[in-house]
Amino acid sequence: MIDNIFLKELLETATVSGYEEAGGEVVRRHMEPVSDAVLSDDIGDTICVLNPDASPRILMTAHLDEIGLMVSAVTEKGRLTAVRRGGIIPAVYPGHQVLVMTGNGPVCGVVESYRDFFQKKGGVDTKDLLIDIGVDTKEDALALVEPGSPVVFDTGMRAMAGGRFSARALDDRLGVYIIMEALKRARERACTCGVYSAATVGEETTKNGAYWTACRVKPDLAIVVDVTYTCDCTGTSMAETGDVKLGGGPVLCNSPIVSKRLNRMMRACADSAGIRVQTEAASALSYTDADKVHFAQEGMPVVLVSIPLRYMHHPAEVADEKDVEDCIVLIAEFLARYQELDGAKQD
């Protein structure tokens, strides 16, 4: 099992899209000792910098925000209603323990559930969800929670067999961990490029963090790290996901927005580091921060490195420890060798 305080803190911190501040503080606290600078902006993007005066500038992004709910109102019986923040699956909420995040700390709750609830015509919608926080009046509920409070599943990081682990919202705090660790290892390898490792906000809702960061950093290229679906679990199709499996290594994307040159450089780095890589295909956009970064400024070359993930946007997602380590090694290799590989004129 990954024994890393940084990763565990990230995964235990609620970072619903639009409410990422606490996660940004975790990043800052762990990365300030190993960064030349840690920058932030008005919407909460947190950017850790190595060699700020160096050229070329390489931006790495992974989104800090997670999907969740936001309290919209309180009923006369003290139940909380909610709206979605990001691509939640409403049917997975009933019966689950949740945390309502408030200025006075988390309030524990349970999403109401009963046998006939799942027989609703048309299926379960977000507006059908009611959160019980243990009180029976609107007045008592409003003394604890106010509309606008974010809500997350009350789940933690757990070790599984076979080197796998589960947690809420590995999408994409796992990516944040990877790009921060890659910066640390690039420093250890005396990387001479300017490296900007950004935990971005808002990917699950507006992707504003990626756009703001790319426009402000003005990098020469960008590495975007996110999760991707695997085909090795029930309900997925290899025709849609590609032949992507847990434990099969980092995933590179063939997409109209991904630079072929940077993909070739990543593959060369994988070969030199002895890392297996997998491939996925996207017919248009990637539905990651790469979509916004690519169109920032006058256009920016991007490469997308994805982490294989099972059960995306469910109460517990599953990843593989070796995939995580291989993503870190691959990206650190790319950062350390970029100028050498770029000088080879691979395009």
N, C-alpha and C positions, 0 to 999 in steps of 0.2 A: 504494500500500500504506500502511496506517495505520502511521506512524512514531512510535510512542509507547512509551517505556520502561516506563511503568506497566503498560500492557496486556500487553506482552511478558513482563514479570516475573510477572504474574498467571498467564498461560497456561503458563509454564515451571515453575510451582510446583505440587507435588503436594498436592492438597487432598481426598483421598478422605473420604467422609462419616464424621465422627468423628475425623478427623485434619487439621483445617483450620488449625491454629495457624500454620504457616509462611505461609499465604495471608493470615491476619489481620495478620501482621507487615508484609507487603508493603503492605497497605492503610494501616496506621498510618504507615509511613515516608513514603509519598507524600502522605498527606492531612493530617498534623499541621500543616504550614506554612500550609494554607488553611482549616483548621477552627477554630472557637472552642473545641472540645473533642473529644477522641476517647475514647469509653467502651468498656468490654469487660465481659464477665461470665464466670462459671465454665465455661460450655460453649464459649466462644470467639467469640461474636457480637462484631462490631466495628462501632461506631456513631459516625459522624462528624457533628458538630453545628454548625449555623449558627444564630445568634440563640437561644441556649438559654433566654432569659427572655421570648421573644416568644410571642404567641398570634395565630392558631391554630397548633397543632402539626401538621406534615405529616410522616408517616413514609414513607420510601422503603425498600423491601427488594428485595434480589436475593441469591440463595443462592451462597455461596462454595464449597460442597462439590461434589465430582464423584463419579460412579460409579466403581467399581473393584473390586479383589479384596483380600482380607485373608488372609495366610498362616495356615493352620489346623494344619498338621503337616508333618513332614519324613519321607520314606521312608528305608529303609535304604540306598538308592542315592543319597541326597542330593538327591532331587527334592522340590520344595515342592508341597504341596496347598493348596487355597484355598477360601474361601467368598466369596459375593458380598456387596458393599456397594452397594445400590441396584439399579436395573433394568438390569443388564448383559445383553448378548447373548452367551452362552457361545461360540457358533459363530464369532465374529469374533476370538477370541483365539489359536487354534492357529497356530503359525508366526510369530507377532509377537514383536518385541523388547519387553521390559518393564523397568521399574525397580522394584526392591523397596526401599522407603524404610526406612532403619534409623537408629538414633542415631548411627552412625558414617558416615552418608552413603549414597547410593544404591548398590545392588548390581545389576549388569546381569544380565538373564536372557533366556531365550527359552522360550516356551510350546511344549512338545513337539508335533510334528505328523508325520503320515505319511499316505500316500495312502489307506489303508483307514480311517483315523480318521473320515473324514466319511461312511462308510457305516454307522456304528453305528445299530443299530435304535433308533428313538425319538429320534434326533438327539443332539447334543452337549450335555451338562449340565455345570454348574460342577464337580461332583465328578470329572469325567473329565479335568480340566485338570491337567497336571503342568508345573512350571516348572523348567527346567534353568539353574542359576547357574554351571555350569562345574566343579563338584566331583562326586565319585563316592561319598562316604560321608556318612552322617547326621551324624557327628561334625564333619566339615569344614563342612557346611552350617550346623549350629547355631553354629559359631564366627563366622559372618557374619550370620545371620538368625535371628530368633526368631518363634514363633507370635504373631500379632497385628500383624505388619508389613504396612502397606498396599502395594498393587501397582498401578501405572498403566502404560498404554502409553507406550513411549519414542518419542513423536512431538512435533514442534515446529510453530511457526507458519510458514506458507508463503504467499507471494503467488501468486495465480492470475490468469488473464486476466479482463478485464471488471470490474475493481475488486472481485473476490471474494478471499477468503482462507480458509485451512483451518487447523485446530488441533484438538488433543484437548480435549474438555470445554469448548467455547465455552459450553455449557450448564453453569453459568450465570455463569462468570467474566466473560463479555462483559456480562451484565447488571450485575454489580458495577462494572465500568468505567464503564458508562453512568450509573448513579446517582451515582457519585462525580464524574464530569465535570459532570453536571447541577447538583450542589451548587456546584461552582466557578463555573459560569456564572450561577447564581442570585445568588451573592455579587457578581459583577461587575455585575449588574443591580440591585444594592441591594435585593434581596428582603427584606421585613420580616417574613415568617412565620418561625416556628421550624421549621427543617428538620433532620430526623434521617435520615441516609443510612446504612442498615444492611446490612452484608455478613453474612448469616445462615448458620448452620450447620445441617446435618442434613436439608435439604429432601429429598434423595434417599432417606432412610430413615425418619425420624420426624417431620420438620417441627417439631422442638422449638425450633429457633432463632427461627423466625418468631413462635411463640406467646410465648416468653419475652420477645422484644424488644417486641412489641406491648403486652404486659401491663406492662412496665416503663416504656416511653416514655409510654404513655397518650395517644396522638395523637388528633386530631379526625377524621382521615381518613388513608388510606394509598394509596400508589402502589406496586404490585408489578410488578417487571420480570423477565420470564423469556423463554425461547425458545418457539417454536411451530413445528409442522410446516408445510412448504410442499407445494403440489400439483404443483410443476414438476420433479419427479424421479421416476424409475421406482419403481413399487411403492406409490405413494400414491394416494389417492382424494379428489377434490374434494368428494365428498359427505361425507367425514369431516373434512377439513382446512378446508373452505371454499376460496374462490378466493384463496388466499394464495401469493404468488410472491416469490422472492428479488429484491430491488431495488424492490419495490412499496411500501415504506414501513413504518412502525410498524403493528402490528396491535392493534386494540381488540376486546375480547371482549364479546359479548352473552351474559350468563350470569345465572342466578338470584342469584348472590352479588355481581355487579358493580353498582354504583350507576348508574342511568340518568342521574342528575344529573351525576355526575362524568364519565361518558362524553360527555355533551353539552358539558361544559366542555372536555374534551380535544379534541373535534372543533372547537370554536370556536378553540382555540389553534392547531390545525393549519391552519385557514383563515387566521388572521392571520399565521402564519409561512410560509405558502406550501408546506406539507408535505402530500403525499398520505398518506392512511391506508388501511389495509385492515381488513376485519372478519372475525372468526371467531365461531362459535356454540358454546356449551357447554350441554348439556342439563341438567347438574347442577353438580357440582364442577369446578374447573378443573385439578386435580392440580398446583397450584403453591402457593407460600407463601400466596397469597390465601385459600386455604381455611381456614387456621388463623388468619390475621389477622382475617378477617371475623367469626369467632366469639369473638375475644378480648374481655375485659372484659364490657361489657353489649351487645356487638355493635358493629361498626365498618364504616363505609362504605369500600369499596375500589374502585379502578379498576386494571385489568390492562393493561399495555402490553407487548406481546410482540415479539420480534425474529424475523423469518423465518429458519429454519434448515433446511438439508439434512443428512440422514444422522445424525440425533440418536442418541446413545448408541453411535456407531461409533468406530473408531480415529481418524478425521479427520472433523470436522464442517465445514460450509461456510456462511459468512455473506457479506453484502455490505457494503462500507464505507459506502455512502450510507445504508443502513438504520440503521447504527450512529449516524452523525452526525445523522440525522433524529430518532432516538429521543432523543438528548441535547438537541437544539434544542427538540423538542416538550415534554419534561418541564421544561426550564428556563423555557420560556414559561409553562407552567402554574404553576410556583412563583412566578414574578414577577408574574403577573396574577391569582392565585387570589382575593385579597380583592376585587378589582374585579369579577371574574366572579361570585363568591359574592353580592356585594351586588346583582347584577342579578336575583337570585331566579329562576334558570332553572328551578327545579322547580315 
